Each structure stands twice: as C-alpha cells, then as structure tokens.
Amino acid sequence: MERNKEVHLSPVTWNVYLFILTSREPVGVRSVWRSLKLSSPSLAQYHINRLLEFGMIVQTREGKYTASEEKRVEILKSFVLFYGKLIPRLVFYGALIAGILALYLVAWPAKWDFQDLTVVAIAVISIVAFFFEAYVQYRSLRSSVQKV
C-alpha cells in the first residue's frame, strides 16, 4: 500500500480499530465480536482483515491483534492514549491553564482590581475554549466514515 494513499474506513471497521487500539493487551476475533456486539465472528474477522490489509494492526504470534506502532492515523495525532483511553491533547492544555489559574488565585494576593479580573477572565475563557474544543474533537472521533 502506498504511504500517501487515502483510505476510507467504514464505521464498523473504525470501531474495531478503536477497540483494538484502546485495548491494553492483544485481542482476538471473538473478543472483538463480543465487545462490539457484531452479528458474527466472521464479520469481526472481515473487519480485522481490512485493518491488517491497511497495515493499521498487526497479528501477534498467538494469533491475537494489536495496533501497529508504525502506522499512525492522522486524526489520532491530536489524542493521547492514557490507560487505554483516548484523550484529546486539548484537555491537558485546559488543565494546565486551570492549574496556573488556581496557583495564581492561591499564591498571589488578590486585590480584585482590573489586572486580577483581566487575568481571571482570560484564564476562564481559555479553559472553557480548550475543554469545548476537546469535547468537539472527541465527538468527531466517532464520526461515520474516517479517512486514514
């Protein structure tokens, strides 16, 4: 498969990929079938074969499957895999700004003048914007068809 070739994944294939990616250990066909409530194990095998064909997953010696370290999906570059969960990077930026704001409010003697109100307002607006955009990113992760 060419490196720059764009591939369209069906919603079920994308969900199979996300399941394999977020699993902490390699998974088999039957665990994919049961976890995603697919109609048959052969359907799970079909979607796994599609992902193998695109190089998105690899087969272990035990016959189980895990996400490929070499093939990175463009949409997932803005996510961090943290304890088996995909978390948008923007969540960490929002948490950083929230921590800085908390430190500012605790450590700095607040006079609640124009400067303090401006800092708090900018920080709150930034935090809300980061978390809202992270929510939008996370929702787009489950969209119907993915370009890989």
N, CA, C and O of each residue as an XYZ file, in Angstrom:
592
protein
N       0.836     -1.180      0.000
C       0.000      0.000      0.000
C       0.880      1.242      0.000
O       1.886      1.290      0.708
N       0.515      2.227     -0.774
C       1.280      3.463     -0.831
C       1.134      4.226      0.473
O       0.130      4.103      1.173
N       2.142      5.009      0.784
C       2.155      5.727      2.043
C       1.197      6.904      2.054
O       0.595      7.187      3.090
N       1.037      7.596      0.941
C       0.202      8.786      0.891
C      -1.217      8.494      0.434
O      -2.026      9.413      0.306
N      -1.526      7.250      0.191
C      -2.854      6.895     -0.291
C      -3.876      7.074      0.828
O      -3.657      6.651      1.963
N      -4.994      7.706      0.487
C      -6.045      7.934      1.465
C      -7.019      6.769      1.436
O      -7.460      6.348      0.366
N      -7.351      6.254      2.595
C      -8.232      5.107      2.712
C      -9.462      5.531      3.500
O      -9.347      6.248      4.494
N     -10.633      5.095      3.067
C     -11.873      5.377      3.787
C     -12.294      4.121      4.540
O     -12.440      3.049      3.952
N     -12.487      4.267      5.845
C     -12.917      3.147      6.669
C     -14.399      3.265      6.970
O     -14.910      4.360      7.204
N     -15.078      2.145      6.964
C     -16.493      2.138      7.343
C     -16.595      2.362      8.856
O     -15.609      2.195      9.574
N     -17.774      2.736      9.338
C     -17.932      2.960     10.780
C     -17.598      1.726     11.623
O     -17.008      1.850     12.696
N     -17.967      0.551     11.146
C     -17.694     -0.667     11.921
C     -16.196     -0.957     11.951
O     -15.657     -1.316     12.998
N     -15.526     -0.806     10.822
C     -14.078     -1.030     10.775
C     -13.360     -0.037     11.682
O     -12.406     -0.399     12.372
N     -13.818      1.214     11.681
C     -13.233      2.244     12.548
C     -13.433      1.879     14.015
O     -12.514      2.038     14.818
N     -14.619      1.393     14.378
C     -14.873      0.997     15.765
C     -14.024     -0.205     16.162
O     -13.561     -0.289     17.300
N     -13.817     -1.130     15.238
C     -12.932     -2.267     15.514
C     -11.512     -1.761     15.758
O     -10.836     -2.222     16.678
N     -11.063     -0.819     14.937
C      -9.716     -0.264     15.123
C      -9.591      0.438     16.478
O      -8.605      0.244     17.189
N     -10.586      1.251     16.835
C     -10.539      1.944     18.126
C     -10.549      0.953     19.284
O      -9.874      1.166     20.291
N     -11.309     -0.124     19.144
C     -11.339     -1.142     20.196
C      -9.966     -1.793     20.355
O      -9.481     -1.955     21.475
N      -9.347     -2.161     19.250
C      -8.027     -2.800     19.309
C      -6.984     -1.815     19.833
O      -6.108     -2.190     20.612
N      -7.079     -0.564     19.406
C      -6.122      0.455     19.839
C      -6.201      0.706     21.338
O      -5.171      0.841     21.998
N      -7.400      0.768     21.878
C      -7.559      1.104     23.293
C      -7.491     -0.108     24.214
O      -7.541      0.048     25.434
N      -7.378     -1.301     23.661
C      -7.226     -2.495     24.497
C      -5.818     -2.512     25.076
O      -4.844     -2.203     24.390
N      -5.732     -2.872     26.332
C      -4.428     -2.873     26.994
C      -3.581     -4.080     26.611
O      -2.362     -4.072     26.783
N      -4.222     -5.101     26.098
C      -3.496     -6.299     25.672
C      -4.029     -6.735     24.317
O      -5.112     -6.309     23.915
N      -3.291     -7.575     23.607
C      -3.772     -8.038     22.294
C      -5.128     -8.733     22.410
O      -5.410     -9.418     23.393
N      -5.961     -8.541     21.383
C      -7.315     -9.096     21.408
C      -7.497    -10.081     20.263
O      -6.830     -9.991     19.233
N      -8.401    -11.010     20.461
C      -8.727    -11.993     19.441
C     -10.015    -11.634     18.723
O     -10.690    -10.665     19.071
N     -10.340    -12.425     17.724
C     -11.535    -12.183     16.917
C     -12.789    -12.274     17.777
O     -13.687    -11.441     17.658
N     -12.854    -13.273     18.634
C     -14.060    -13.451     19.447
C     -14.255    -12.325     20.452
O     -15.394    -11.945     20.726
N     -13.181    -11.785     21.007
C     -13.345    -10.666     21.941
C     -13.821     -9.413     21.210
O     -14.598     -8.634     21.762
N     -13.363     -9.213     19.974
C     -13.867     -8.095     19.165
C     -15.344     -8.305     18.882
O     -16.148     -7.381     19.009
N     -15.695     -9.519     18.499
C     -17.087     -9.850     18.184
C     -18.001     -9.609     19.383
O     -19.058     -8.991     19.249
N     -17.592    -10.099     20.558
C     -18.433     -9.959     21.755
C     -18.488     -8.523     22.255
O     -19.562     -8.032     22.602
N     -17.353     -7.850     22.295
C     -17.308     -6.494     22.855
C     -18.067     -5.488     22.007
O     -18.732     -4.600     22.540
N     -17.972     -5.622     20.690
C     -18.645     -4.675     19.800
C     -20.036     -5.150     19.385
O     -20.737     -4.463     18.641
N     -20.429     -6.323     19.868
C     -21.759     -6.888     19.583
C     -22.037     -6.976     18.089
O     -23.094     -6.565     17.610
N     -21.066     -7.519     17.366
C     -21.237     -7.730     15.932
C     -22.097     -8.976     15.711
O     -22.263     -9.791     16.619
N     -22.634     -9.116     14.518
C     -23.579    -10.208     14.255
C     -22.922    -11.587     14.234
O     -23.566    -12.580     14.572
N     -21.652    -11.662     13.844
C     -20.985    -12.970     13.800
C     -19.472    -12.782     13.919
O     -18.952    -11.703     13.631
N     -18.767    -13.835     14.346
C     -17.306    -13.746     14.398
C     -16.681    -13.534     13.024
O     -15.619    -12.922     12.911
N     -17.335    -14.038     11.984
C     -16.775    -13.856     10.641
C     -16.820    -12.389     10.218
O     -15.956    -11.937      9.467
N     -17.815    -11.645     10.691
C     -17.864    -10.209     10.406
C     -16.710     -9.496     11.114
O     -16.076     -8.608     10.544
N     -16.448     -9.889     12.351
C     -15.301     -9.324     13.075
C     -14.006     -9.652     12.339
O     -13.126     -8.799     12.218
N     -13.887    -10.881     11.851
C     -12.693    -11.285     11.108
C     -12.544    -10.477      9.826
O     -11.429    -10.108      9.455
N     -13.644    -10.199      9.150
C     -13.606     -9.396      7.924
C     -13.020     -8.012      8.208
O     -12.143     -7.548      7.479
N     -13.501     -7.354      9.259
C     -13.010     -6.009      9.572
C     -11.559     -6.049     10.056
O     -10.784     -5.136      9.776
N     -11.200     -7.094     10.771
C      -9.805     -7.252     11.190
C      -8.911     -7.449      9.970
O      -7.815     -6.891      9.907
N      -9.369     -8.234      9.006
C      -8.590     -8.438      7.778
C      -8.414     -7.137      7.009
O      -7.350     -6.897      6.439
N      -9.444     -6.294      6.986
C      -9.322     -4.986      6.322
C      -8.251     -4.140      7.016
O      -7.435     -3.502      6.350
N      -8.254     -4.134      8.332
C      -7.258     -3.360      9.079
C      -5.855     -3.932      8.881
O      -4.886     -3.176      8.805
N      -5.739     -5.244      8.796
C      -4.441     -5.865      8.500
C      -3.957     -5.471      7.113
O      -2.774     -5.196      6.910
N      -4.881     -5.446      6.163
C      -4.553     -5.077      4.784
C      -4.003     -3.652      4.701
O      -3.089     -3.378      3.923
N      -4.562     -2.754      5.503
C      -4.112     -1.360      5.502
C      -2.895     -1.141      6.396
O      -2.340     -0.042      6.417
N      -2.472     -2.158      7.129
C      -1.305     -2.035      7.993
C      -1.575     -1.301      9.287
O      -0.642     -0.836      9.941
N      -2.824     -1.190      9.665
C      -3.181     -0.452     10.876
C      -3.064     -1.305     12.135
O      -2.901     -0.773     13.233
N      -3.144     -2.617     11.983
C      -2.960     -3.531     13.104
C      -1.986     -4.622     12.678
O      -1.742     -4.823     11.488
N      -1.435     -5.322     13.660
C      -0.528     -6.434     13.388
C      -0.995     -7.646     14.187
O      -1.644     -7.517     15.225
N      -0.649     -8.823     13.675
C      -1.016    -10.062     14.346
C       0.162    -10.540     15.179
O       1.300    -10.550     14.709
N      -0.113    -10.936     16.417
C       0.929    -11.465     17.287
C       1.138    -12.949     16.993
O       0.395    -13.539     16.210
N       2.142    -13.546     17.617
C       2.416    -14.974     17.423
C       1.279    -15.850     17.943
O       1.077    -16.970     17.473
N       0.539    -15.323     18.922
C      -0.572    -16.084     19.498
C      -1.836    -16.003     18.652
O      -2.839    -16.636     18.982
N      -1.805    -15.233     17.567
C      -2.976    -15.092     16.713
C      -3.910    -13.979     17.139
O      -5.033    -13.879     16.644
N      -3.447    -13.139     18.061
C      -4.252    -12.002     18.510
C      -3.765    -10.755     17.787
O      -2.767    -10.791     17.068
N      -4.471     -9.664     17.983
C      -4.193     -8.458     17.208
C      -3.938     -7.272     18.127
O      -4.534     -7.141     19.197
N      -3.030     -6.412     17.673
C      -2.711     -5.186     18.385
C      -2.487     -4.080     17.366
O      -2.207     -4.353     16.198
N      -2.609     -2.839     17.803
C      -2.446     -1.705     16.893
C      -0.992     -1.585     16.453
O      -0.072     -1.813     17.238
N      -0.804     -1.231     15.209
C       0.529     -1.081     14.646
C       1.176      0.191     15.177
O       0.546      1.247     15.229
N       2.433      0.077     15.567
C       3.172      1.251     16.040
C       3.642      2.111     14.873
O       3.860      3.312     15.034
N       3.797      1.506     13.704
C       4.329      2.222     12.544
C       3.282      3.072     11.847
O       3.584      4.172     11.386
N       2.077      2.584     11.767
C       1.014      3.283     11.037
C       0.257      4.184     12.008
O      -0.428      3.704     12.911
N       0.385      5.468     11.817
C      -0.319      6.434     12.647
C      -1.457      7.037     11.851
O      -1.267      7.472     10.715
N      -2.622      7.065     12.435
C      -3.793      7.633     11.789
C      -3.791      9.134     12.062
O      -3.603      9.567     13.199
N      -3.998      9.915     11.020
C      -3.888     11.376     11.120
C      -4.804     11.958     12.192
O      -4.380     12.826     12.955
N      -6.043     11.498     12.264
C      -6.985     12.072     13.225
C      -6.568     11.786     14.666
O      -6.929     12.537     15.572
N      -5.815     10.714     14.888
C      -5.430     10.346     16.247
C      -4.171     11.056     16.725
O      -3.756     10.860     17.868
N      -3.558     11.869     15.885
C      -2.357     12.592     16.300
C      -2.661     13.658     17.342
O      -1.760     14.090     18.060
N      -3.909     14.087     17.436
C      -4.274     15.088     18.434
C      -4.849     14.440     19.695
O      -5.470     15.116     20.515
N      -4.641     13.125     19.848
C      -5.103     12.395     21.026
C      -3.923     11.721     21.704
O      -2.912     11.412     21.074
N      -4.077     11.501     23.006
C      -3.081     10.788     23.794
C      -3.746      9.518     24.310
O      -4.867      9.562     24.817
N      -3.063      8.397     24.183
C      -3.575      7.136     24.720
C      -3.107      7.038     26.164
O      -1.917      6.866     26.427
N      -4.051      7.149     27.104
C      -3.740      7.215     28.531
C      -4.542      6.137     29.251
O      -5.761      6.250     29.380
N      -3.859      5.091     29.721
C      -4.509      3.965     30.392
C      -5.662      3.391     29.576
O      -6.729      3.107     30.120
N      -5.454      3.222     28.289
C      -6.457      2.615     27.432
C      -7.572      3.548     27.006
O      -8.554      3.094     26.419
N      -7.453      4.820     27.280
C      -8.469      5.799     26.883
C      -7.831      6.824     25.954
O      -6.701      7.261     26.173
N      -8.565      7.199     24.919
C      -8.100      8.256     24.020
C      -8.564      9.597     24.569
O      -9.764      9.847     24.685
N      -7.613     10.454     24.905
C      -7.919     11.754     25.494
C      -7.364     12.833     24.574
O      -6.194     12.777     24.195
N      -8.193     13.824     24.207
C      -7.690     14.914     23.366
C      -6.581     15.690     24.085
O      -6.655     15.923     25.291
N      -5.570     16.079     23.339
C      -4.465     16.846     23.926
C      -4.947     18.156     24.534
O      -4.350     18.662     25.484
N      -6.016     18.698     23.993
C      -6.525     19.972     24.490
C      -6.988     19.885     25.943
O      -7.018     20.902     26.636
N      -7.347     18.700     26.414
C      -7.734     18.529     27.817
C      -6.550     18.864     28.719
O      -6.719     19.504     29.757
N      -5.363     18.435     28.328
C      -4.182     18.708     29.142
C      -3.841     20.200     29.144
O      -3.406     20.742     30.160
N      -4.042     20.857     28.001
C      -3.796     22.297     27.957
C      -4.791     23.039     28.837
O      -4.413     23.970     29.549
N      -6.047     22.642     28.799
C      -7.060     23.254     29.658
C      -6.751     23.024     31.127
O      -6.920     23.926     31.948
N      -6.298     21.816     31.465
C      -5.936     21.510     32.850
C      -4.721     22.323     33.291
O      -4.645     22.749     34.443
N      -3.780     22.536     32.389
C      -2.613     23.359     32.709
C      -3.025     24.798     33.019
O      -2.571     25.378     34.005
N      -3.879     25.365     32.181
C      -4.350     26.734     32.422
C      -5.149     26.796     33.722
O      -5.024     27.764     34.472
N      -5.968     25.779     34.002
C      -6.743     25.748     35.247
C      -5.812     25.676     36.458
O      -6.058     26.330     37.472
N      -4.748     24.886     36.353
C      -3.779     24.809     37.442
C      -3.045     26.116     37.663
O      -2.820     26.526     38.802
N      -2.670     26.770     36.572
C      -1.998     28.071     36.690
C      -2.941     29.094     37.308
O      -2.522     29.897     38.141
N      -4.214     29.072     36.906
C      -5.196     29.994     37.490
C      -5.374     29.716     38.978
O      -5.430     30.654     39.774
N      -5.463     28.451     39.367
C      -5.606     28.108     40.783
C      -4.386     28.568     41.577
O      -4.522     29.100     42.678
N      -3.202     28.361     41.020
C      -1.979     28.818     41.680
C      -1.964     30.337     41.806
O      -1.556     30.874     42.836
N      -2.404     31.018     40.770
C      -2.470     32.482     40.791
C      -3.430     32.964     41.879
O      -3.123     33.907     42.607
N      -4.578     32.324     41.987
C      -5.569     32.750     42.978
C      -5.135     32.435     44.402
O      -5.485     33.166     45.329
N      -4.371     31.350     44.591
C      -3.941     30.963     45.932
C      -2.683     31.719     46.350
O      -2.604     32.200     47.480
N      -1.708     31.830     45.465
C      -0.399     32.374     45.830
C      -0.308     33.890     45.699
O       0.467     34.526     46.413
N      -1.070     34.459     44.818
C      -0.980     35.891     44.574
C      -1.997     36.606     45.455
O      -3.162     36.210     45.497
N      -1.572     37.659     46.162
C      -2.560     38.395     46.976
C      -3.538     39.150     46.059
O      -3.167     40.115     45.391
N      -4.765     38.696     46.047
C      -5.752     39.270     45.128
C      -6.313     40.573     45.689
O      -6.781     40.636     46.825
N      -6.251     41.609     44.853
C      -6.864     42.897     45.186
C      -8.170     43.064     44.424
O      -8.949     43.981     44.682
N      -8.390     42.162     43.486
C      -9.561     42.179     42.616
C      -9.707     43.506     41.886
O     -10.808     44.029     41.712
N      -8.565     44.031     41.465
C      -8.577     45.227     40.629
C      -8.678     44.799     39.163
O      -8.966     43.638     38.872
N      -8.445     45.723     38.258
C      -8.593     45.444     36.829
C      -7.658     44.328     36.376
O      -8.055     43.469     35.589
N      -6.419     44.333     36.868
C      -5.447     43.313     36.469
C      -5.909     41.917     36.889
O      -5.875     40.987     36.082
N      -6.337     41.763     38.130
C      -6.789     40.451     38.600
C      -8.014     39.970     37.833
O      -8.094     38.802     37.453
N      -8.953     40.856     37.609
C     -10.162     40.480     36.877
C      -9.847     40.102     35.435
O     -10.452     39.185     34.880
N      -8.896     40.814     34.832
C      -8.499     40.506     33.460
C      -7.833     39.131     33.383
O      -8.140     38.339     32.492
N      -6.931     38.853     34.307
C      -6.252     37.555     34.321
C      -7.260     36.427     34.518
O      -7.213     35.421     33.810
N      -8.162     36.588     35.467
C      -9.161     35.552     35.734
C     -10.084     35.373     34.534
O     -10.396     34.243     34.159
N     -10.523     36.468     33.931
C     -11.429     36.381     32.781
C     -10.756     35.684     31.599
O     -11.361     34.817     30.969
N      -9.524     36.051     31.297
C      -8.807     35.428     30.180
C      -8.576     33.948     30.457
O      -8.724     33.116     29.562
N      -8.214     33.618     31.688
C      -7.975     32.213     32.032
C      -9.261     31.392     31.938
O      -9.247     30.281     31.407
N     -10.359     31.920     32.443
C     -11.628     31.179     32.395
C     -12.088     30.992     30.956
O     -12.545     29.910     30.588
N     -11.971     32.029     30.144
C     -12.346     31.916     28.727
C     -11.464     30.885     28.029
O     -11.956     30.096     27.221
N     -10.172     30.884     28.331
C      -9.254     29.909     27.730
C      -9.597     28.484     28.154
O      -9.595     27.569     27.330
N      -9.889     28.299     29.425
C     -10.233     26.966     29.931
C     -11.496     26.452     29.259
O     -11.546     25.304     28.816
N     -12.512     27.297     29.182
C     -13.769     26.894     28.542
C     -13.527     26.563     27.071
O     -14.063     25.576     26.567
N     -12.731     27.369     26.381
C     -12.455     27.124     24.961
C     -11.703     25.806     24.765
O     -12.037     25.033     23.868
N     -10.693     25.547     25.595
C      -9.936     24.297     25.473
C     -10.826     23.080     25.702
O     -10.786     22.124     24.927
N     -11.626     23.114     26.761
C     -12.471     21.957     27.055
C     -13.585     21.785     26.030
O     -13.954     20.654     25.714
N     -14.124     22.867     25.509
C     -15.150     22.755     24.474
C     -14.562     22.147     23.202
O     -15.161     21.250     22.609
N     -13.400     22.627     22.785
C     -12.765     22.077     21.588
C     -12.351     20.618     21.791
O     -12.406     19.822     20.853
N     -11.940     20.265     23.005
C     -11.616     18.865     23.295
C     -12.867     17.999     23.174
O     -12.800     16.881     22.663
N     -13.991     18.501     23.634
C     -15.258     17.772     23.511
C     -15.631     17.584     22.045
O     -16.052     16.499     21.644
N     -15.481     18.634     21.248
C     -15.786     18.548     19.816
C     -14.861     17.536     19.141
O     -15.306     16.752     18.302
N     -13.588     17.550     19.501
C     -12.632     16.585     18.939
C     -13.010     15.160     19.298
O     -12.966     14.267     18.452
N     -13.379     14.951     20.540
C     -13.728     13.604     20.979
C     -14.981     13.107     20.273
O     -15.068     11.933     19.912
N     -15.951     13.994     20.074
C     -17.173     13.611     19.357
C     -16.872     13.275     17.900
O     -17.476     12.358     17.342
N     -15.949     14.003     17.278
C     -15.620     13.740     15.875
C     -14.885     12.413     15.706
O     -14.829     11.866     14.605
N     -14.329     11.901     16.790
C     -13.636     10.617     16.742
C     -14.585      9.493     16.354
O     -14.163      8.513     15.740
N     -15.834      9.618     16.698
C     -16.835      8.582     16.432
C     -17.660      8.862     15.176
O     -18.730      8.279     15.000
N     -17.175      9.747     14.302
C     -17.952     10.062     13.102
C     -18.068      8.842     12.195
O     -17.341      7.862     12.360
N     -18.976      8.910     11.248
C     -19.381      7.725     10.492
C     -18.291      7.136      9.604
O     -18.109      5.919      9.609
N     -17.572      7.931      8.856
C     -16.543      7.416      7.949
C     -15.246      8.150      8.234
O     -15.238      9.376      8.351
N     -14.159      7.419      8.347
C     -12.870      8.017      8.659
C     -11.939      7.908      7.463
O     -11.895      6.888      6.776
N     -11.196      8.983      7.233
C     -10.135      8.959      6.225
C      -8.838      8.635      6.935
O      -8.487      9.259      7.936
N      -8.141      7.664      6.411
C      -6.883      7.245      7.035
C      -5.761      7.505      6.068
O      -4.602      7.229      6.379
